[in-house]
Amino acid sequence: MTIELIPLSKLIACPRNVRRLGRNDGIEELAASIKAHGLLQNLQVRAGTGGKFEVVAGQRRLAALKLLAKAKDLPKSAEIPCHICEGEAATEISLAENIMRLPMHPADQYEAFKAVADQGKSSEEIAARFGCSAAIVKQRLKLATVSPKLIEAYRHDEIELEQLMALAISDDHAAQEKLWFELSQFDRYPRNIRRMLTQAHVDANDPRAQFVGIEAYVAAAGMCCATCSMTGTGAT
């Protein structure tokens, strides 16, 4: 293969691309990412007719580039780096790229997003730079409250993402770890995790605290929410 700079106006989609479903999904997000970071992966093309080049791998990138050109964020004559395929079957190249592509692990996304967030970027700004939704960014950043030990377990597929998000309801790493390792495998469903992490903390306005008083409740092994008074005021 050789690399050439080819004008965007001469690039067209290849009819032999193996991806049929989802080829138009997330094009706006991808365009935003390319606008922010540039084209990070070259297109794979082959010579077509009439001086055109067919994109055999990278049709979503091509669609995103054309969207940028339509919005006048990129000139139609912009030169795009492309690998020229000579002799290889277009279907085989397309299949190889789509099969070998691996999605980024959410834990890795969290670390990447957090590094940018620490620079003062908002969730919306991070989403635009990484080509995803602000909701995904906010969800991943919630993992900052989860114990590093449990994050590592997630990396090894020992915890599911929904379970990890349920654990994130508390920022007490010791409580998270204690609950996770004490729960049986069959009791580790997200709703149960959230319930058990929150039931130990009772607000001063909770009927149980109001009825017996904060001091009596704590003395009886109850745990008061960190934000309430521990002086016993508010007992009725």
QUICORGI-V742418 format. One record per pair of residues at least 12 apart in sequence whose ideal C-beta (glycine too) atoms are under 6 Angstrom apart, sorted by the first residue. I is the first residue (numbers start at 0). J is the second residue. If there is no record, write none. Layout:
# QUICORGI-V742418
{{I J} {I J}}
This chain:
# QUICORGI-V742418
{{0 82} {1 83} {2 80} {2 82} {3 81} {3 83} {4 78} {4 80} {5 52} {5 79} {5 81} {6 76} {6 78} {7 64} {7 68} {7 75} {7 77} {7 79} {8 75} {9 51} {9 52} {10 52} {10 54} {10 61} {11 51} {11 53} {12 54} {12 58} {13 53} {13 54} {13 55} {13 89} {15 89} {15 90} {16 58} {16 93} {17 93} {17 94} {17 97} {18 97} {22 58} {26 62} {26 63} {28 130} {28 131} {29 63} {29 130} {30 63} {30 66} {30 67} {31 127} {31 130} {32 130} {33 63} {34 72} {35 128} {41 80} {41 81} {41 82} {42 54} {42 57} {42 81} {43 55} {43 56} {43 57} {43 82} {43 84} {43 92} {44 81} {45 84} {45 89} {55 89} {55 92} {55 93} {56 92} {56 93} {56 96} {105 160} {106 150} {106 153} {106 154} {108 139} {109 139} {109 142} {112 125} {112 136} {112 139} {112 140} {122 136} {122 137} {141 167} {144 167} {144 170} {145 163} {145 166} {145 167} {146 172} {146 175} {146 176} {148 176} {161 189} {162 187} {162 189} {165 189} {165 192} {165 193} {166 192} {168 193} {168 196} {169 196} {178 195} {199 222} {200 222} {200 224} {202 224} {202 227} {203 227} {203 233} {209 235} {212 231} {212 234} {213 231} {214 231}}
